[in-house]
């Protein structure tokens, strides 16, 4: 009996889960390959919404896609764990032990064979070796980190309510994540205020958010008009925006800037820079760039190994790099889902992946939003307070859900979320 080709997909983010779902429909359903998704978490969330989970303005329990359920319904398998090494000669990966919250080992280290492996482990913030950042700053690169920040935010907000004091938060990084988080935190305070006024008999505490950007403007990937308008909007709602502010170090009370000034903060968030997770250095000596991203050819195969592919934020196309965005990850996943089956079954070459830029959207909570379309056209902002751009941002999320769930189940998910607004508070309170 001829064994099925073993396809491993490492990472269940935007690219990995989309690819596993599509390959499950085209190959797994018809018994043409065994497809296995590996992730150290048990569920998927859309990374562009992590700032909403961190602030508590979205309930992530309603927005997670369970890997086991998704695998069962779409003809692929799921194994929890983290790939800590790749043996490219034997074509096998080693998974780290899986431990419970109390440290108990649930599953010992395991070894899994592969014929083809696709690495889609995403990215994380880059602290550039800045002293004190790892020890004293929070990040929101995944759901665990977003939930951890939300827990600290709610506790510090409670303390500020009880003591009638201010809550200082400093965010390093004026890209989309840092900028949107700053707005969502103010939105969270506006929502949570009425829930606590009766309990403490005091007005809401003052929230002081400082956004630190090393470059001359925030949102550098957007047109200058959007950067200027976003800064004006943030300052209108009370966010202090400091550009050309390079961080020299961090400690338990705040940040020290290169010019020697101090920015005090009870909560410190690092949302600057992009790099691949450090585990890529253990992946069998694959060629990496200086931020740990896997160097790949235009067809997304790793340089030096045609049986390994990498896509999304953890990859870097040598000579033609693409931005680390969900849009790029989705297009690369669709490209591999289209051409990988013929390469596995018939040896047909995989053509280069061509990125079609459809623009970018930034939504500052309920306050404003902009869409930067190809050709320099900007949509949103103005008297409408960016309603159209904010709706477009939400529709992108719903489109992602429908791609994974299917049209009808996706519609039911939208309906259940709408019904949920009449039952649960509009912010996470516990």
TORKOLFI-165207 format. One record per residue: y, z, x of N, C-alpha, C in turn; residue in one letter. Coordinates in steps of 0.2 Angstrom, whole numbers, plus 5000, padded with zeros to 4 digits. Atoms other than C-alpha are relative to their C-alpha. Layout:
N
YZXYZXYZXA ...
// end
This chain:
430
499450005004500050005000500650005004X 499450004996501749955007500550054998X 499549945001502950105008500749974998X 499350025002504650085000500550025005X 499549994995506150075011500450074998X 499749945001506950245013500850005002X 499350015000508850245010500350075000X 499749945001509750405014500849995000X 499350005000511550435009500250075001X 499749934998512450585017500750014998X 499349985003513850655007500149974993X 499950025008514150654988500750004998X 499350005002516050624988500149934996X 499950065004516850474980499649945002X 500450064998515950344991499350014999X 500749994999514250424993499750014993X 500349995007513950474974500149934997X 499950065004514650304968499449955003X 500550044997513450214981499350024997X 500649985002511950314976499949984993X 500150025008512250284957499949935000X 500050075000512450104960499349975003X 500650024997510950084971499450024996X 500549985005509950184959499849964995X 500150055005510250064946499749935002X 500350074998509849904956499450005004X 500650004996508449964968499650064998X 500449955002507850134963499749994993X 500350015006507550094945499449955000X 500550055000506449944949499550015006X 500449984995505550034963500049965007X 499950034994506249934977500250045006X 499849964994506850074988500050084997X 499949935002506850264988500650025003X 499349984998508650324988500150084999X 499949935000509050504993500750025002X 499349984999510750584992499950075003X 500049934997511050735003500750035001X 499349975000512550855001499950085001X 500049934999512851035006500250044994X 499849975006513551064989499549984994X 500550025005512651054972500449954995X 499650045005514050954963500649975003X 499550054997515350824965500750014996X 499350005003517250834961500449945003X 499650064998518550694963500550035005X 499649974995519450744979500850004999X 499250005001521250684974500250054995X 499849955004521150824961499950075002X 500249944997520750964973500650054999X 499449965001522551024972500150034993X 500049975006522451054954499550064999X 500549955000520851154956500350065004X 499749954996521751254970500550044996X 499449975003523251294959499750034993X 500349975006522051334944500349964993X 499750035006522951204932499549954997X 500650045003521251114930499450055001X 500649965000519651204926499449965003X 500550044997518351134939499350004997X 500649995003516951194929499949944995X 500050055004517351054917500049935003X 499850064997517650924930499549995006X 500550014995516050944941499549954998X 500650045002514650814941499450035004X 500549974997513050894945499549955003X 500450054997512050804958499349994998X 500750015003510350844951499949964994X 500050045006510750784934500249935001X 499850074999511650634940499449965003X 500650034997510050594951499549984995X 500650015005508850614937500249954995X 499850065004509850494926500149945003X 499850064996510150364939499549985005X 500550024996508550344948500150015008X 500049984993508850424965499950075000X 500249934999508450594972500550035004X 499449964997509550734978499650065004X 500249944996509250864992500650035002X 499449964997510451004996499950015007X 500049984993510851035014500549965004X 499550034996511950975028499649975006X 500350034994511350845041500350025006X 499749974994511650925058499849965006X 500150044994510850795069499649944997X 500450065001510150615069499749985006X 500450034994508750555080500049924998X 500050075002509150365080499449965003X 500650034997507550325090499450014995X 500549995005506350405077500249994993X 499750015007507550365063499850064995X 500149945004507550545056500650045000X 499449955000508850675051499750075000X 500249935000508750865053500550034995X 499649965004509450965039500050085002X 499949924998510151145042499750044995X 500349965005509351285033500550014994X 499649995006509951315015500050084999X 500049935001510551495013500350024993X 499749975006510951594997500750035002X 499449974998512651684996500050065004X 500149944996511951845003499749985007X 500250024994511351745018499249995001X 500850015000509451745013499949925001X 500250064999508651585019499649974994X 500450025005508051485004499649945002X 500450064997507451325013500150005007X 500050004993507051315031500349935002X 499850064997507751175042499549954998X 500550065002506951005036500249945004X 499950074997506750835044499849954995X 500150065005506850675033500149935004X 500050074997506450495039500449964996X 499650065003507550345035499849945003X 500050074998507550165036500749975001X 499350025000509350145032500450074998X 499649945002510650285032500749984999X 499250015001512450285025500350075000X 499649934999513650425031500649994996X 499450005004514950465019500350074999X 499949935000515450645023500850024999X 499349995001517350625020500450025006X 499649984994518650705031500350074998X 499749945001519550865033500750005004X 499349994997521350925038499950005008X 500050004993521750905057500550055002X 499549954997522551065065500349985007X 499750034994522850965081500050065006X 500049944995522351125091500550055000X 499449955000523851225085499750075000X 500249935000523651405089500050044994X 500049955006523151525075499949974993X 500150035006522851395062499450014997X 500649985003521051415060499950074998X 500149925002521151605059500450024995X 499549985004522651615048500249964994X 499850055005522751465037499449984995X 500550035005521851405021500149925000X 499950075002521451225017499649984994X 500350015006520851135002499749935000X 500350064998519750995009499449994995X 500550005005518351034996500050054995X 499949965005517951124981499950085002X 500149934997517351284990500750035002X 499349984997519051294999500550004995X 499549995006520051254983499950064996X 500149945004519251394974500250065004X 499849944996519451514988500850015000X 499349995000521351474989500250024993X 499849985006521451494970499950074999X 500149935000520651664971500550045003X 499449964996521951724984500649994996X 499450015004523351644974500050044994X 500049965006522851734958500150075002X 500049934998522651894967500750025002X 499349994997524351884976500549994994X 499650015005525151824960500050064995X 500149945004524451974951500450065003X 499649944996525152094965500849994999X 499350025000526852004964500350024993X 499949985006526852034945500150084999X 500049935001526452214946500650045004X 499549974996527652254960500749974999X 499450045001529052134954500349985006X 499850034993529052054971500049925000X 500150084999529151874978499349995003X 500650034996527651774983500249945004X 499950054995527951664998499449965002X 500550054998526851515001500349945004X 499850054996527051395015499449955001X 500550055000526151225015500249955006X 499950054994526051115031499749944998X 500350065001525850935028500449974993X 499650035005527050825017499749944997X 500350065003525750695012499950024993X 500250005008525050674994499750074999X 500349945002524050834995500550065000X 499549945000525350955001500650004995X 499450005005526750884990499850014993X 500349995007525650884974499850074999X 500249935001525051054978500650054999X 499449965000526851124980500250004992X 499850015007527251054962499550044996X 500549975005525651114954500050085000X 499949935000525951294960500550024996X 499549995005527551294951499849994993X 500350015007526751224936499550064998X 500449945001525451364937500450064998X 499649945002526751494937500350004993X 499750015006527651424922499450014994X 500549995005525951424912499850075000X 500349935000525351594918500550054998X 499549955002526951684914499950034993X 500149965007526751714895499450045000X 500649965001524951774898500150075003X 499949944996525651914909500650044998X 499449965001527351964902499850064995X 500249955005526552074888499650065004X 500549954996525352164901500550045004X 499649964995526752214913500750014998X 499349995003528352204903500549985005X 499650024994529152114918500149935000X 499950074999529851944921499549975005X 500550034995528751824931500350015007X 499750004993528951844950500349945002X 499750064997529951724960499549975005X 500550044996528751594968500549965005X 499750044995529451534985499549965004X 500550054997528551374991500449965005X 499750044994529051295008499549955002X 500450064998528451125012500249985007X 499850024993528451085031499749945001X 500250074998528350905036500249995007X 499850024993528350855055500449945000X 499750065000528950685051500750004997X 499350005003530750635045500050004993X 500049995007530150625027499350014997X 500649995003528850675015499749944997X 500350065002527550555008500149945004X 499950064995527650435023499749944998X 500450065002526350315015500449974994X 499750035005527550285001500749975002X 499350034998529250185001500550065000X 499549954999530750285006500350024994X 499749985006531450284989499650054996X 500449955003529950374983500050075003X 499949934996530050504997500650034998X 499449975002531850534993500050034993X 500049975007531550554974499550065000X 500549945000530050664977500350065003X 499749944997531050784988500550024996X 499549975005532450794976499750034994X 500349975006531250834962499750075002X 500349944998530350964972500550055001X 499549954999531951044977500350024993X 499749985006532551044959499650054997X 500449945003531051154954499950065004X 499949954996531351264968499650005007X 500450014993530251204983500549995005X 499650014994531051215000499749955004X 500350054996530751055009500349995007X 499750004993530951055028499649945004X 500350064996530650885037500250015007X 499950004993530550855056499950085002X 500249934999529751035056499350005003X 500749994997528351045069499850075001X 500349934999527251195069499750015006X 500349984994526951275085499450055000X 500549955001525851415079500050044993X 500049965006525251525065499750075001X 500349935000524851705062499950034993X 500149975006524551825048500650014995X 499449995004526351825042500449944999X 499650065001526851645043499949955006X 500050054995527251495055500650015005X 499550014995528251475071500149935001X 499950074999529051305073500249995007X 499950024993529351215089500750025002X 499349984998531251255088500150085000X 500049924999530751445088500250034994X 499949975006531151475070499450024997X 500549975003530051575059500049984992X 500150015007529351535041499550054998X 500549955002528651685033499649984994X 500450025006527251665020499450055000X 500649965002525951775012499449965000X 500650055000524851625009500249945004X 499950064995524751485022499549954999X 500450065002524051315018500149955005X 499950064995523651175031499749944997X 500250065003523651005023500249945004X 499750064996524150895038499449975004X 500450044996523250765047499349994997X 500650025003521550685044499549995006X 500550014995519950695055499350014997X 500749995003518050685052499850075002X 500349944998517050835051499750005007X 500250004993516550895068499249995001X 500850015000514650875064499949935002X 500250074998514850685068499950005007X 500250014993514750725086499350025002X 500749994999512950775084499649944997X 500450055004512450615075499849945005X 500450054996511450535089500449965005X 499650044995512850485101500449944997X 499750065003513650365088500750005003X 499350024998515350285094500550034996X 499449975004516850395088500649985003X 499450004997518650385089500350075002X 499849934997519750525095500150054994X 500049955005519750605078499350014997X 500749995002517850605076499849954995X 500350055005517750455064499549955003X 500550044998516250345066500349935000X 499750074999516750175073499549954997X 500450055004516050035062500349935001X 499750075000516149845061500349994993X 499750025007516949755047499650004994X 500550005006515349755037499850074999X 500149935000515349945039499450035003X 500549984996513849955050500250035007X 499849974994513950075065500049965006X 500150034993514350005082499550025004X 500649984996512750005091499450024997X 500649995004511550035077500149974993X 499950045006511349915063499650044994X 500449965005510250045053500550054997X 499549945002511750165051500649964997X 499450035003513250125040500450074999X 499649955002514750235037500649974996X 499450025004516150225024500450064998X 499649955002517550315017500450035006X 499649964995518650445027499750015007X 500349994994517350475040499949945005X 500150064996517350295046500649975002X 499450044997518550185056499849935002X 500150074999518449995056500349985007X 499850014994518649955074500449935000X 499650065000520149835075500449994994X 499750015006520649845057499950064996X 500149945004520750025051500350004993X 499849995007520950075033500350074999X 499749945001521950215026499450054997X 500549955003520950375021500150024993X 499949995007521050365003499449994995X 500650015004519850364988500049934998X 500050085001520350184984499649965005X 500450034995519650135000499350015000X 500749985000518050234999499749974994X 500350035006517750164981499849935001X 500150074998517949984987499449995005X 500550004995516850015002499350014997X 500749985003515450094991499849944996X 500150065004515549944979499749945004X 500150054995515449824994499250015002X 500749994998513849905001499550004994X 500550005005513049924984499949934998X 500150075002513249734981499649975005X 500350044995512649674998499450045004X 500549964996511449815005499349984997X 500750015002509949774994499749935003X 500250064997509849595000499950005007X 500149994993510049655018499350035001X 500749964999508549775016499449964998X 500650045002507449655006499949945003X 500050074997507849485014500349995007X 499750014993508749525030500749965000X 499450045001510349435023500650045003X 499449974997511949475033500450034995X 499549975004513149595025500749975002X 499450024998514849515025500650055001X 499549944999516449605031500350024993X 499749975006517249725018500749995000X 499350015000518949665013500350044995X 499649955004520149795006500549974996X 499450035005521249744991500450064998X 499649945002522649864990500349994993X 499850005007523049904972500650054999X 499449965000524450024977499850085000X 500249934999524550214977500450044995X 499749965005525050354965500150075002X 499949934999525850524967500350034994X 499849975006526050644953500250075001X 499849934999527050804954500050044994X 500149965006526250904941500349974993X 499750035006527150884924500749985001X 499350014998528850854933500249935001X 499850074999528750674939499449975003X 500650034997527650544946500349935002X 499950074998527750374955499449965002X 500550044998526650224958500349955004X 499850054995526950114973499549945000X 500450065001526249944969500149955006X 500050054994525849804982500649964999X 499450045001527449704986500650045000X 499449965000528549854986500350034994X 499849985006528749884968499850074998X 500149935002528950064962500050014993X 500149995007528450124945500050074998X 500049935001528850284937500750035002X 499449974998530150414940500649994994X 499550015005531850414931500050044994X 499949965006532250474914499350024997X 500649995004530450464908499650065004X 500349954995530050594922499349985002X 500750034997528650484928499450004996X 500550005004527650494913499549955001X 500550064999526850324915499650015006X 500350004994526450354933499550065000X 500549955000525650524929499449984995X 500550025004524650444915499549965004X 500450044996524050314927499650045005X 500349954996523550454939499450034997X 500649975004522450534925499549944999X 500450055002521750364920499549985006X 500450014994521150334938499450055001X 500549955000520150494937499549994994X 500450025006519450444920499649945002X 500450064998518950274927499450025005X 500549984995518050364941499450044996X 500649975004517050474928499649954997X 500450055004516550324918499649965005X 500450044996515950234933499450045002X 500649964998514750374937499650024993X 500349985006514350434919499849944996X 500150055005514350264910500650004995X 499450015005515650204897500050064995X 500049965006515050304882500050085002X 500049934998514650464891500750025003X 499349984997516350454900500550014995X 499649995006517150434883499950074997X 500249935003516250594877500350055005X 499749954995516850684893500750014999X 499349995002518650644889500150034993X 499949975007518450694871499850085001X 500249934999517550864876500650045004X 499449974997519050894888500650024996X 499550005005520250864874499950064996X 500249955004519350984863500150075003X 500049944996519251114877500750035000X 499349985000521151124877500250054994X 499849965006521151204860499650075000X 500449955000519851334865500250055006X 499949974994520251384883500750005002X 499350004997521851434892500149945005X 499850064996522751294901500050015007X 500049984992522551384918499550045001X 500649954998521151474927500350075001X 499749935000521451654924499450055003X 500549964997519751724931499649965005X 
// end
